[in-house]
Amino acid sequence: MSPDQSPDPDVFVRYLERTRWFGGKGRPFEVAGARRIGEVPRAVDGGPHVVIDLVEVSYSDSEGGREVYQVPMALYAEPENRLDHAFIGWWEDADLGWVHVYDALHDREAMAFWLEAFHRAAGETGGNLSDASSGLRFHRLPGHELDVSQHSTLFSGEQSNSSVAFGEDSLMKVFRKITPGVNPDISVHEVLTRVGSEHVASLYGWLDWVDEEADQGSGTTVQLAMLQQFLRTASDGWDLALTSARNLFAEADLHAHEAGGDFAAEAARLGEALREVHDVLAEHFPVDTRDVAAAGQIAAAMGARLDAALDVVPELAAHTDALRAAYDRLRGLDAIAVQQIHGDLHLGQTLRTSLGWKIVDFEGEPARPLAERLLPDSPWRDVAGMLRSFDYVPHVVERVFAEDHPEGAEQRAYRAEEWAHRNRNHFLEAYAGGRLTDEQRILLDAYVADKAVYETVYETRNRPTWVAIPLEAVARIGAS
């Protein structure tokens, strides 16, 4: 965006501060600049101009650093009162004159242009619709005919990205925090869709942009959005598990396997689904076997994370010997198999449909740099994430019940651990196809310990009343 097209940076500052997806809330920041990268093709004459800006943010606290966020905008010549809740600002555009600007994802007219562009891409050679003037490229996979008559609905619950449903036909995820390069959420979904995996929502297409000014003029691809199957009737895995735990606590004097909402069969099915996804990823992405030196490096990285966590969570000090022992056993392995994995797996990244479990959001841990998220890793990291998620469920419910029923704490603690143990075991046995080998157990124990340490830091910083959940898990590591 040239200077005469740019609004006052404070306009974007005020806008970012009130969004759910901006990752810098609570930190001192300023908008260093905004760059117009293109305009979505207009499906009809009239309506808004739908443009995409990349807004660069710089931080002035001790951590410092810069981040880039995607801001799609709908530009109108006159105010649109129906979009007052999505108003960003108004300024003089070099080409359009004075414009009133709104977050495009709230605007059905603007979103119709996006959907139409994906639809048109299917009819182009190679399934690609490109705008030579801007570098925007809409890509489509064969096999699904989009219904362009569907209205858009912006989801309100997401935090780091934004999702828009088009009727019951498709769902578009717009990546807000932008990093140049391949986004694993797209690359993994593309492979799993092409091979017909039953355990993901099918990918229909994606939008990217080539930054011709980057990488010494050879161009760098930046992936902006993905369009996929909308699993409208699916149930969130975390919510289903919470319901099961609530049923257990509501039915006094019953064991977990006796309760009407027993989740064990679903946990087993989820373990089978993850194993099948890992098998497909191993077939279509690079796999490697890391030697003993690499095992030592992984263990050292876990130890370093523990050292950093001790500064934030002093209560970990009582358990450091047991944690370091788990890492040392990992260090002693001769080899570690690595491959493409999910990278941030928990029950909240799963959906239960009438046809089975689906795994979603293959971006990996948002806090990790993209280059790290693209690297192969041990599949036991995903397994550990799920086991920790099963541990969280009943202990979260236990705390809710304690607010209304302060008596019976000892019994609730026993029943919570029984629920967690039962579902962890069913998931793990289904995933592994039986008993774990000694090597697998060493890997799993180390990754579970590493995940629990991470959780203690996260909870201390974000939900201090929950920190006891991972601390109790760390204590069990020491007792085992």
N, C-alpha and C positions, 0 to 999 in steps of 0.2 A: 504494500500500500504506500503510495507516495505521500509526502507530508501534507499536501492540501486535501487528501482524502481522510486523514486520520482525525478521529475525535480527540478531545482532551483525554489524556491517559487516565484521569480520575474517573471518567465514565466507565471504563473497564474495571477499575479498582472497585467501584461501588457495586458493579454487576457481579464480579467474582465473589465478593464477600457474602452475597446472599444466596449463592448456589449451593446445592448439596455436594456437588462433585469436585469442587475446588479443594485441592489437598493442602493449601497453605493457610487455611483459616487459623487464626491465633498466632501467626508469625508476622513480623513486620515485613511488608513487601511493597514494591512499586511495579508498575507496568513499564517495562523498558521499551516496548514497541509493539506494533501490530502489523502483520503482513497479509495483504489480500492475495490468496492463492488461486481463486477461481470463482466462477459463477455456475451454479447448477442450471443445465439447459431448461428453458421455460417450455412447459408442456402446451400452453395456450397463450394467445395474446392477452395482455392485461395481467392483473395480479402483481405480486411483489417480485422484486429482483432478489434472488436467493444466493447469497454469497457466503464464502467461507474465509474467515480470518484465523491466522495463527497468532495468538497473543503471548508475548514473552514476559515472564514475571521474574524479577530478581529479588532476593531476600537479603535483608541487612542485619540479621541476627548472627550469632556466633557460627552457626552451621553454614550460612551463606548459600550460594548456589543459584542456579537459574532453572526454570521449567517453562515448557511451552504447552499452551492449552488451545484446543480447537473450539472456535466460537462460530457456528453457522448462524447467519442472520437473515431476517426478512426485511427488506427495505421498501417502505411505502412512501408515496408522495404526500399522502394525507394521514392523519392519525387513524389508527384502527382501535376503537374503544374496546372491542372484544378481546384485544391482546394486552390490555393495560397491565395485567399481572406479569407479562413477559417483556415489558418495556426495558430497553437498554439505554437509549438516548436519542438525540437528534442532532444532526450536523450537516454541513454542506459537503456533498460529494462532488468530486471534480466532473463526473460524467452525468450524474442524475440531478444535481442541484440539491436543495434541502430535502432531507429524507428523515422519516421517523423509523426507528430501528428496533426490531424485536428479536428475541431468541426464536429462531426458525423452528425449533422442534416443538414449540407450542402452537404452531400455525398449520392448520390442515391444508391450506392452499399451498404453502411452501413445501410441506411433506409430500403432497401429490406430485410435485415436480421431481422429487427424489425417486419416488416409486416409478414414475413414468420413465425416468432415465434408466433404471434397472430393467424395466420391461423392454425398452428399445434396444438395450445391449444384447438381449437374447437373439435379436434378428441381425446383428452385425457379424461380420467375419470374426471367428474365434470367440464370439460372445463378449466383445469389448466395445464399449462406446467411449470414444476419446474426444476431448476438446483440445484441439491443437493450440489454441490461444492461451490456455491456462495450464494444461498438463493434467487436468482431472480425468480419471479413467474409471468408468463403471464396468465391472466384470460380472459375467453370469455363467453359472454352471448349467448344463442341460438337465432336463428331466422334470421341471416344474413350470407351469404357466401361471404367471402372477395375475392376480385379480386387481386391476388398477382402479376399479370402482370403489374399493374399500377406503373408509375414512381412517385417519391416523388417531392414535391415542397415546399420549406420553405417559410412561410409567413414572410414579412418584417415589418409589421405594429405593432405587439404586443410589449408590454413593459415589463411586469413582468414574462411572460412565453414564450415558443416558440411553434408554431404550424406548423405541416407538413401535407399537403394534399397528398393523394395517388390517383392521377387521379381525377375522379369525384366520387369516391366510398366512401372514408372514410377520416377522419381528426384525427390526433393524436396531443394532447396537452401534451407537456413535461413540468412538473413543475420544475422551476429553483430554487427558494428558497424553501428549504426542511425543514419540521417540522415533527417529528415523530408522528404517529397516523393517524386516518382516515381523509381523505380529503373530505369535504362536497360536492365538485364538483362531486366526484365519487359516494359517498353514496346516494346523492339526485338523481342524474341521474339514478343510478341503480334502485331505487324504481320507479321513474316515467316511466322508460322504461319497467319494468316488468308489470306495470299496464296498459301500452299502452297509456300514456298521449300524446295528440296531440300537446302539447305546448312546447316540448323540442326536441332537436336532440337526436335520440336514442343512447344509450350507447352500443358499441360493445364489449368493453373489457378494461382491465387496467393492468398496470405493477406495482408490488410492490416488496419489499425486506424485509426480516426479519433480523434485527440486533440482532444476538444472544448474543452479548456482552452487550446489554442494558438491563435495568430493572432487575438487579440482575440475569442475565443469563437466564431468562425465554423468552426473545426475544421481540422485539418491531417492529411492522410493519411500514414501511415507504413507502408511495405511491408516485410513480415516474412519471407516465404518464397515460393518458386515451385515448382510441380510440373510436370515435363516428361517427355517420352519418355526411356526408359532405353536407351541404345545399348550394350547389354551386350557385344556382340562387337566393338566398335570398338577400334582401336589408336591409341594416343597418337602424334600427329605427331612430337613431339620424339624419342620412343623409336625410331620407324621411321627417322628421319633418322640418329640415332646408330648404328643397326645398319648402315645403308648405309656410313657413314664407317668403321666398324670393319672391314667387309668389304674396303674399299679398302686399309686399312693391313695387313690380314692377307694380301693377295695381292700379293707383291712384284713390282715392275717393271711394274705395270699402270697405265694412265692411268684417270682417273675414268670415262670413257665405256666403258672395256673391262671394268670390274669387274662381277661378277655382281650386286651389290646397287646398281647405278646408280639414283639417286633422281631423275634429271632429268625423267622422264615424270610422276612424282608432283608434282614442283615445278610443272610446267606446269599440271597439273590443278588444283592449289591456287590458282594465279594466276587461272585461269578462274573458279573458285568465288568468289574474293574479288571479282572484277569483277562477277559476277552479283549478289552480295549488295549491293555498293555501288549498283548500278543500281536495285535494288528499294528500297533505303533512300532514294535520291534521288527516287523516285516518290511515297513515302508520308510523308516527313518534310520539314520546311522546308529549302529550299536558298537560297543567297544568293551574291552576288558582292561580295567586299570590295574596296574601292578601294586606291589606292596608299598612302594613310595607314594602312590596316589592315595592308598588307604590311610597312610600316615598324614597326608595333607588334609584329607577330609576330617580325620580325627582332630588334627590341630586346629582347623577352622571351628569345629564344635567347641573345643576348649577355649578358643579366643572369645566366642560368643558367651560362654559361661563367665569368663573373666569380666567382660563388659556388663553382663547382667548383675553381677555381684554388687556393682556400684549403684544399681537401681533397686535391687531387691536383696537387702542384706540377709533376709531369712534363708536364702539359698546356701549360705556359708555352712550350715549344719549338715548339708547333703553333698558337699563338693567331692568328698572322697568316693562316694558311690557313683556319682555322675562321671567323674574322671576315670573310674574303673571301667564303666561301660564304653567310654571312648577309647581306652587303652586296648580293650578286647578287639575293637574295630581296627585299631592300628596294627594288630597282629595278623590280620587276614592277608593271604598271599595275593588275592585278586578280588576285584569288585566289578560286576557287570553293570554297565550303564546304558541308558537309552533315552528316547524321548518319553517324558512323563507329563502328568497334569501339572504338578508343581505347587499347587495350593489347594489340595483336596480336603474337603470336609463335607458334612451332611448338607450344608447350605449350598453346595455346588452340585447337588443331585436333584432330580425330579422323578417322581413315580407316575407313570402313565398306565393306562389299561393294558398296554403291551409290554410293560417292564420298566426297568430303570434307565434313565438317561443321565449322562454326566455332562455338565455345562462349564463354560468359562475356563478355557485352556490358556489363559494369559500367564499363569504362574503368579507368584507372589508380587503384588503391585509395588512393594517397597524395593524389590531387587532391580538392578539395572537390566535393561532388555537383553544386553549381551549375555548376562549370566542366565537369564530365563531361557535362552535358546540352547544352552549347553545340555548335553545328555546328563542324566542323573540316575541314581539307583531307584528302581520302582518301589523299593521299600520306604522311600520318603512319602509316597502317596499313601501307602498302607498305614504308615505311622500317623499321618494326618487324619485318616478315617478313625483309627482306634482312639485317638485323643478326642475326636468329635463324639464318639459313643460314650466316652467318659464324662464329657460335659453335660450331656442331656439330662440324666437323672439328678445330677447335683444342682443344676439350675432349677429344676422342678422342686427339688428338696427345699431349696431356700424360699421359694414362693409359698410352699405349704407351711413352713416354719413361721411365717408372718401371722398366719391365722391360728396356727396350732402349735404354740411354743412347747407343749409337752410332747413326749415321744421322740425326741431328737435322736436317741441312740438307735431306735428301731428304724427310723427313716434313713439314717446313714447306712445301716446294714442293707436295707432294701435297695437303696440307690446303687451301692456297690454290686449287689446281686444282679440288677438290671444291666449295668455296664459290663460286668464280667460275662454274662450270658451272651450279649449281643456282640461284644468284641470277639468272643470265641467262635460264634457262628460265622461272622464275617471272615475271620482269619482262616478258619478251616476250609471254607468255600473258596477263598482266594488261592490258598496254597495247595488245595487238593489233598489235604491230609496233614500229617505232622510236619513241622518245620525241621530242616536240617540244622546242625549246630551253627553253620555259617549264616544261614538265614536268620536264626534267632539272634546272633550277635549284631547283624545289620539292623534288624528291627529294633532291638533294645537301644542301640545308639541313636537311631533316628527318633524314636519315641522320647528319649531323654532330651535330645536337642530341641524337639518341638515343645516339650513341656517347659523348658527353660525360656524359650521365646515367649510362650504364653504368660509366664510370670511377669515379664517385662511389659508386655502389651496390657495386661490387666492392671498392673500398677499405674500405668500412665493413663489408661482410659476408663477402666471400671474397677476401682480399688476394692469394692466389696466382693468382687469375684476372684481375687487373686488367690484365695484359699483353695480354689478348685485345682489349678495346676500345682500349687505347693503341696497339696495332699498327694498328687500323682508323683511328684518328685520324691516325697517321703516313702512312697511304696517302692520306688526304684531302689532306695537304700535298704529296704527291709527284705527285698527278694533275694 
